[in-house]
Amino acid sequence: MPTPGPPLPALTAVFEYLGPDITPPRLVNNIQPQFPEDLRGINVTPRPFIYTIVVDQEGNVRNLKPTRVPAPTPPYDALDRCFREAILQWRYRPAEKAGRPVAVQLTVSANVEVR
């Protein structure tokens, strides 16, 4: 029986300086990736997964783009697909400037590590 690998990673959204007088968005629906059984307990070489998203004025995720992801080979292609599906389901309280909702760009990252 194979030795179980590390727990699969969670996703984290971070934002840098958004500009003067901008209140950052707040994640209100944090859907984590749902990994298929064949990915659970695998041992993989550490690789970062970094995406850029836009949170629009309604708090929806738009324009999901990979910034840095491993080559689309197993198992990284499946991990990438799981991360993207989860991120697209996230919902935010929108960022605000002067009390009005504004769209902002965020970075989302996960790192697959062997522990």
Stockholm file with secondary structure:
# STOCKHOLM 1.0

chainA/1-115         MPTPGPPLPALTAVFEYLGPDITPPRLVNNIQPQFPEDLRGINVTPRPFIYTIVVDQEGNVRNLKPTRVPAPTPPYDALDRCFREAILQWRYRPAEKAGRPVAVQLTVSANVEVR
#=GR chainA/1-115 SS CCCCCCCCCCCEEECCCCCTTEECCEEEECCCCCCCGGGTTCCCCCEEEEEEEEECTTSBEEEEEEEECCCSCTTHHHHHHHHHHHHTTCEEECEEETTEEECEEEEEEEEECCC
#=GC SS_cons         CCCCCCCCCCCEEECCCCCTTEECCEEEECCCCCCCGGGTTCCCCCEEEEEEEEECTTSBEEEEEEEECCCSCTTHHHHHHHHHHHHTTCEEECEEETTEEECEEEEEEEEECCC
//
